[in-house]
Amino acid sequence: MDSLRYIFLMRHELILVLVALIILITDLFVSPGRKPRLIKFSLFLFTFGMLIGFLPVQPGTLFGGSFQGNALTDFFKDVLNLAVLIVFLQSDGYLKNAENSTKAGEFFVLILLTLTGMDFMISSGDFLTFFIGLETASIPLAGLVAFDRHKSRSAEAGVKLILLSALSSGVLLFGLSLIYGATGSIYFDDIAGHITASPLIIFGFIFFITGMGFKISLVPFHLWTADVYEGAPVNITAYLSVVSKGAAAFILTIILYKVFKNITGLWETSLYVLAVLTMTVGNLFALRQDNIKRFLAFSSIAQAGYILLGIMGTGGLGMSTVVYFVLIYVFTNLGAFGVASAISNASGVETISGYNGLYSTNPKLSLLMMLSLFSLAGIPPVAGFFGKFFLFTSAGNKGYFILILIAVINATIALYYYLSVVKAMFINKNDHPVPYFRSPNTMRLGLIICVLGVVFTGVFGNIFEYIMSLSHPLF
């Protein structure tokens, strides 16, 4: 029974690998004409596996502490699974296009493999497992970004991602080697007791935070983000913006709290500067964008800056605000990207100016986009307001009131460019707006989940209290 419990502790990762293998083998034996049927089959398998992940299990460790499972890590994996389910639902119309219908199996397998790497990274108890999980998550992403092989900009985005990902991984690994050289261990718990403000540790931390800055798109390590997001398919852009960034932010928070707790003053100062730069640059560059994917790319950069405010709260409150904000961010950003994906699949329009007069032909999509943008802007009473409120509360708990003021000013700037999209849809005139179209039922289901999440995750305060109950015993 103990061995079964230990296997069940790794149920998220094992189920993802099993589902990916089943889809891969099935894809080999399905004729090209029947490939679209694989979409529903893959959705069913993943949904079934996701539901198993919600089953409770006692916390524990595996492989001598390299893999750690507890209620908080399980909850965050469930959040990522839900986000991936929404991405899959919103990808149905895209995968049924003539040029993509034969590649549906590859699409599902690549995403499941990246998610497996993220799950291992989240449960890592040492830097080796963390790095292996990070690379397992990063390498298939290049294939996903370059999924539109018939488009040169998609291939270009894939090349950019793989080259810059390799560079950032090298920088990160060099920092980890310095930390290992100074402490003599790769295990988080062992390293924490030997961390001091020595020059070797400081250099190691600088390289570590630089490498993670690339993964989360923190300024000044963000320059790849807009080009990659623009070149990738809209659904993959949504995956990069939400799932990949959310997993990286979560593990960064854990490592800062557990491993570098003895030099909190050092990394709080670093995050202070990064937060100001990331929020400001992300918002200012978003003002200039017309392409909807580049627009949402710089918006996501600014949102990463807000996440840093939550991390700086430290302790159970800081971790809770980060997890809660990512949960809200899942519904909010996937709602916006879902509308963009539906419009792109139906008409090929991917510019904000192309949304002029959208409300006159597609009122429901316009209202959903407006709701998502209001949540991203933090307008009450939608969930994004509560997410930002708790992030500001976390930073205020540590006395960073000037930083909160800067964040509020940036939120005001963001309000302008979010409302510019709303203005385009509802006010601007267009003699030839995007024609009326009806999205596939799976896309509609994904959008409905996003609407429910945006509305109810902020209203029900018990969600944040539940996350606090999971975080406080650990931090």
C-alpha positions in Angstrom: 0.0 0.0 0.0 2.9 2.4 0.7 4.3 1.8 -2.7 0.9 2.5 -4.3 0.7 5.8 -2.3 4.1 6.9 -3.5 3.1 6.2 -7.1 -0.1 8.1 -6.5 2.0 11.0 -5.2 3.3 11.4 -8.8 -0.1 10.8 -10.3 -0.2 14.1 -12.3 3.1 13.4 -14.1 2.4 9.7 -14.7 -1.0 10.3 -16.1 0.3 13.0 -18.5 3.0 10.7 -19.8 0.4 7.8 -20.2 -2.1 10.0 -22.0 0.7 11.4 -24.3 1.8 7.8 -25.1 -1.8 6.6 -25.9 -2.4 9.6 -28.2 1.0 9.1 -29.9 0.4 5.4 -30.5 -3.2 6.0 -31.6 -2.1 8.7 -34.0 0.2 6.2 -35.8 -2.7 3.9 -36.7 -5.3 6.5 -37.6 -5.6 7.2 -41.3 -5.2 10.9 -42.4 -8.9 11.2 -43.2 -9.9 10.3 -39.6 -7.3 12.5 -37.9 -9.9 15.0 -36.8 -11.6 12.3 -34.6 -8.4 12.2 -32.6 -9.2 15.7 -31.2 -12.3 14.5 -29.3 -10.5 11.3 -28.2 -7.5 13.3 -26.8 -9.9 15.8 -25.0 -11.7 12.9 -23.4 -8.4 11.2 -22.2 -7.0 14.4 -20.8 -10.2 15.4 -19.0 -10.4 12.0 -17.4 -6.7 12.3 -16.3 -7.3 15.8 -15.0 -10.2 14.6 -12.8 -7.9 11.9 -11.3 -5.5 14.7 -10.3 -8.1 16.3 -8.1 -8.2 13.2 -5.8 -6.5 14.0 -2.5 -3.3 12.3 -1.4 -1.1 12.5 1.7 2.0 14.7 1.2 5.4 13.0 0.9 8.7 12.8 -0.9 10.3 10.5 -3.5 13.8 9.7 -4.7 15.5 10.9 -1.5 13.7 14.3 -1.5 14.2 15.1 -5.2 10.4 15.0 -5.7 8.1 16.6 -3.2 4.3 16.5 -3.2 1.9 18.4 -1.0 -1.5 19.9 -1.1 -0.2 23.2 -2.5 1.8 21.7 -5.4 -1.2 19.4 -6.2 -3.6 22.4 -6.3 -1.3 24.4 -8.6 -0.9 21.4 -10.9 -4.7 21.2 -11.0 -4.9 24.9 -11.9 -2.4 24.3 -14.8 -4.4 21.2 -15.9 -7.5 23.3 -16.0 -5.7 26.0 -18.1 -4.5 23.4 -20.6 -8.0 22.0 -20.8 -9.3 25.4 -21.8 -6.5 25.8 -24.4 -7.4 22.4 -25.8 -11.1 23.4 -26.1 -10.2 26.6 -27.7 -7.9 24.9 -30.2 -10.6 22.7 -31.7 -11.4 25.0 -34.7 -7.7 25.7 -35.3 -6.9 22.0 -35.4 -9.7 21.2 -37.8 -8.3 23.5 -40.5 -7.1 21.7 -43.5 -3.4 22.4 -42.9 -3.6 21.4 -39.3 -6.0 18.4 -39.2 -3.2 15.8 -39.8 -1.1 17.3 -37.0 -3.6 17.1 -34.1 -1.8 14.3 -32.4 1.5 16.1 -32.5 -0.2 19.2 -31.0 -1.6 17.3 -28.0 1.5 15.3 -27.4 3.8 18.3 -27.4 1.7 20.3 -25.0 1.3 17.3 -22.6 5.1 16.8 -22.6 5.7 20.4 -21.7 3.1 20.2 -19.0 4.8 17.1 -17.6 8.1 19.0 -17.4 6.4 21.9 -15.6 4.8 19.5 -13.1 8.2 18.0 -12.3 9.7 21.5 -11.9 6.9 22.5 -9.5 7.5 19.4 -7.3 11.3 19.5 -7.5 13.2 19.3 -4.2 16.6 19.9 -5.7 18.1 21.9 -8.5 18.8 18.9 -10.8 15.1 17.9 -10.9 14.2 21.5 -11.3 16.5 22.0 -14.3 15.5 18.7 -15.9 11.8 19.7 -15.5 12.5 23.2 -16.9 14.2 21.8 -20.0 11.6 19.2 -20.5 9.0 22.0 -20.5 11.1 24.3 -22.8 12.3 22.1 -25.7 8.9 21.0 -27.0 7.7 24.6 -26.8 9.9 25.5 -29.8 8.0 22.9 -31.9 4.7 24.3 -30.7 5.7 27.9 -31.6 6.8 26.7 -35.1 3.6 24.6 -35.5 2.4 26.7 -38.5 5.1 25.3 -40.8 3.6 27.0 -43.8 4.2 30.4 -42.2 7.7 31.8 -42.3 7.1 34.0 -39.2 6.1 30.9 -37.2 9.3 29.1 -38.1 11.3 32.3 -37.3 9.6 32.5 -33.9 10.5 28.8 -33.1 14.2 29.5 -34.0 14.2 32.6 -31.8 12.6 30.7 -28.9 15.0 27.7 -29.0 18.1 29.9 -29.3 17.2 32.3 -26.5 15.9 29.4 -24.3 19.3 27.7 -24.7 21.0 30.9 -23.8 18.9 31.5 -20.7 19.3 27.9 -19.7 23.0 28.2 -19.9 23.0 31.3 -17.8 20.7 29.7 -15.3 22.8 26.5 -15.1 26.0 28.5 -14.6 24.4 30.2 -11.6 23.3 26.9 -10.2 26.9 25.6 -10.5 28.2 28.5 -8.5 25.6 27.9 -5.8 26.5 24.2 -5.8 30.2 25.1 -5.5 29.6 27.4 -2.6 27.2 25.1 -0.6 28.2 21.6 -1.8 24.7 20.4 -2.3 21.9 20.6 -4.9 19.0 19.9 -2.4 16.9 22.9 -1.5 16.8 22.1 2.2 20.6 21.6 2.5 21.4 24.7 0.5 19.2 26.9 2.6 21.3 26.3 5.7 24.5 27.3 3.9 23.3 30.4 2.0 25.2 33.6 3.0 25.9 36.9 1.3 29.2 35.7 0.0 30.4 36.9 -3.4 30.1 33.4 -4.9 26.5 33.1 -3.7 25.6 36.6 -4.9 27.0 35.9 -8.3 25.2 32.6 -8.5 21.9 34.2 -7.5 22.4 37.0 -10.1 22.8 34.4 -12.9 19.9 32.3 -11.5 17.5 35.3 -11.4 18.6 36.3 -14.9 17.9 32.9 -16.3 14.4 32.8 -14.6 13.8 36.4 -15.9 14.0 35.1 -19.5 11.4 32.4 -18.7 9.0 34.8 -17.0 9.7 37.7 -19.5 10.9 40.1 -16.9 12.4 43.3 -18.2 15.2 43.6 -19.4 15.1 39.9 -20.4 11.8 40.2 -22.3 12.9 41.1 -25.8 12.0 37.7 -27.3 8.4 37.7 -26.0 6.6 39.9 -28.5 8.2 38.4 -31.6 7.6 34.8 -30.4 4.0 35.5 -29.4 3.3 37.2 -32.7 4.8 34.3 -34.8 3.2 31.5 -32.8 -0.4 30.3 -33.3 -2.8 32.2 -31.1 -3.6 29.1 -28.9 0.1 28.5 -28.3 0.6 32.2 -27.5 -2.1 31.7 -24.9 -0.3 28.6 -23.5 3.0 30.5 -23.3 1.4 33.5 -21.6 -0.5 31.6 -19.0 0.7 28.1 -18.3 4.4 28.4 -19.0 4.7 31.8 -17.2 2.5 30.7 -14.3 4.6 27.5 -13.6 7.8 29.5 -13.7 6.5 32.2 -11.4 5.3 29.5 -8.9 8.7 27.6 -8.7 10.6 30.9 -8.5 8.5 31.8 -5.5 9.2 28.5 -3.8 12.9 28.7 -4.5 13.2 32.2 -3.2 11.3 31.4 0.0 13.0 28.1 0.7 16.5 28.3 -0.7 17.4 32.0 -0.5 15.5 32.9 2.7 18.8 33.9 4.4 19.4 36.7 1.8 15.9 38.0 1.6 17.0 41.6 1.6 19.2 41.0 -1.5 16.5 39.4 -3.6 13.8 41.7 -2.5 15.9 44.6 -3.7 16.4 42.8 -7.0 12.7 42.1 -7.4 11.9 45.7 -6.5 13.9 47.0 -9.5 12.7 44.3 -11.8 9.0 44.9 -10.8 9.3 48.6 -11.6 11.0 48.0 -15.0 8.7 45.2 -16.0 5.4 47.0 -15.2 6.5 50.3 -16.7 8.1 49.0 -19.9 5.4 46.4 -20.5 2.6 49.0 -20.2 4.4 51.7 -22.3 5.1 49.3 -25.2 1.6 47.9 -25.1 0.3 51.4 -25.9 2.0 51.3 -29.3 0.7 47.9 -30.5 -1.9 47.1 -33.1 -1.3 43.4 -33.5 -3.5 41.7 -30.9 -0.9 39.1 -30.0 1.9 41.6 -29.5 -0.6 43.7 -27.5 -1.4 40.8 -25.2 2.3 39.9 -25.1 3.3 43.3 -23.6 0.2 43.1 -21.4 1.5 39.7 -20.0 4.9 41.3 -19.4 3.3 44.0 -17.3 1.3 41.3 -15.4 4.5 39.5 -14.6 5.7 42.7 -12.9 2.6 42.7 -10.7 3.3 39.1 -9.7 6.6 40.2 -8.3 4.8 42.4 -5.8 3.1 39.3 -4.4 6.4 37.4 -4.2 7.9 40.3 -2.2 5.3 39.8 0.5 7.2 36.6 1.5 5.7 33.8 3.7 2.3 32.3 3.4 0.6 35.5 2.4 3.0 36.1 -0.5 2.7 32.5 -1.8 -1.1 32.6 -1.5 -1.4 35.9 -3.5 0.8 34.5 -6.3 -1.2 31.3 -6.6 -4.5 33.2 -6.4 -3.4 35.7 -9.0 -2.3 33.0 -11.4 -5.6 31.2 -11.0 -7.5 34.4 -11.9 -4.9 35.1 -14.7 -5.7 31.7 -16.2 -9.4 32.6 -16.8 -8.8 36.2 -17.7 -6.0 35.8 -20.2 -7.4 32.7 -21.8 -10.7 34.5 -22.2 -9.0 37.3 -24.1 -6.8 34.9 -26.2 -9.9 32.7 -26.8 -11.8 35.5 -28.4 -8.6 36.5 -30.4 -8.3 32.8 -31.5 -11.9 32.5 -32.5 -11.7 35.7 -34.6 -8.4 34.7 -36.2 -9.6 31.2 -37.1 -12.8 32.6 -38.7 -11.6 35.7 -40.5 -7.8 35.9 -40.2 -8.0 39.2 -38.4 -5.3 39.7 -35.8 -5.2 43.5 -35.4 -6.9 45.8 -33.0 -8.0 48.1 -35.8 -9.6 45.0 -37.4 -11.9 44.7 -34.3 -13.5 48.1 -35.2 -17.3 47.6 -35.2 -17.0 44.0 -33.9 -20.0 44.5 -31.5 -22.4 45.1 -34.4 -21.7 41.6 -35.8 -20.5 39.5 -32.9 -21.8 41.0 -29.7 -21.2 38.0 -27.5 -17.5 37.8 -28.3 -17.2 41.6 -27.8 -18.7 41.4 -24.4 -16.5 38.5 -23.4 -13.4 40.4 -24.6 -14.5 43.4 -22.7 -15.0 41.4 -19.5 -11.5 39.8 -19.9 -9.9 43.2 -20.5 -11.7 44.7 -17.5 -10.3 41.9 -15.4 -6.8 42.4 -16.7 -7.1 46.1 -15.9 -8.3 45.3 -12.4 -11.7 47.0 -12.6 -14.1 45.9 -9.9 -16.1 43.7 -9.4 -14.5 41.2 -11.8 -11.8 38.8 -10.5 -8.8 40.8 -11.7 -9.5 43.5 -9.2 -9.3 41.1 -6.3 -6.1 39.5 -7.7 -4.3 42.9 -7.9 -5.8 43.9 -4.5 -4.2 41.0 -2.8 -0.9 41.5 -4.6 -0.8 45.1 -3.4 -1.7 43.9 0.1 1.2 41.4 0.1 3.6 44.2 -0.9 2.1 46.6 1.6 2.5 44.1 4.4 6.3 44.5 3.9 6.1 48.3 3.7 6.6 48.7 0.0 4.2 51.6 -0.4 6.2 53.5 -3.0 6.3 50.4 -5.1 2.5 50.1 -4.7 2.1 53.7 -5.9 4.2 52.9 -9.0 2.0 49.9 -9.6 -1.2 51.9 -9.3 0.2 54.5 -11.8 1.0 51.7 -14.2 -2.5 50.2 -13.7 -3.9 53.5 -14.8 -1.8 53.5 -17.9 -2.9 50.0 -18.6 -6.5 51.0 -18.2 -6.1 53.4 -21.2 -4.8 50.7 -23.7 -7.3 48.1 -22.5 -10.1 50.5 -23.0 -8.8 51.3 -26.5 -9.7 47.8 -27.6 -13.1 48.2 -26.0 -13.5 51.4 -27.9 -12.6 49.7 -31.2 -15.2 47.0 -30.7 -18.1 49.1 -29.4 -17.6 52.7 -30.7 -15.4 52.8 -33.7 -17.2 52.6 -37.0 -16.3 50.1 -39.7 -18.0 49.6 -43.1 -16.7 46.0 -43.2 -16.5 44.6 -39.7 -15.6 41.0 -39.0 -18.6 39.1 -40.3 -20.8 37.1 -38.0 -19.6 33.6 -37.3 -20.4 30.8 -35.0 -17.6 29.2 -33.1 -17.3 25.4 -32.6 -19.1 24.1 -29.5 -15.7 23.2 -27.9 -14.5 26.8 -28.3 -17.8 28.0 -26.8 -17.4 25.7 -23.8 -13.9 27.0 -23.2 -15.0 30.6 -23.4 -17.9 29.8 -21.0 -15.4 28.4 -18.4 -13.4 31.6 -18.7 -16.5 33.7 -18.1 -17.5 31.8 -15.0 -13.9 31.9 -13.7 -13.6 35.7 -14.3 -16.9 36.4 -12.5 -16.8 33.9 -9.6 -13.2 33.5 -8.5 -13.2 37.1 -7.2 -16.7 37.0 -5.7 -16.1 33.9 -3.6 -13.5 34.8 -1.0 -13.4 31.3 0.2 -11.1 30.4 -2.7 -8.4 32.7 -1.4 -8.9 31.5 2.2 -8.5 27.9 0.9 -5.2 28.7 -0.8 -4.1 30.4 2.4 -4.8 27.2 4.4 -2.6 25.3 1.9 0.3 27.8 2.0 0.6 28.8 5.6 1.8 25.3 6.9 4.6 25.3 4.3 5.9 28.9 4.6 
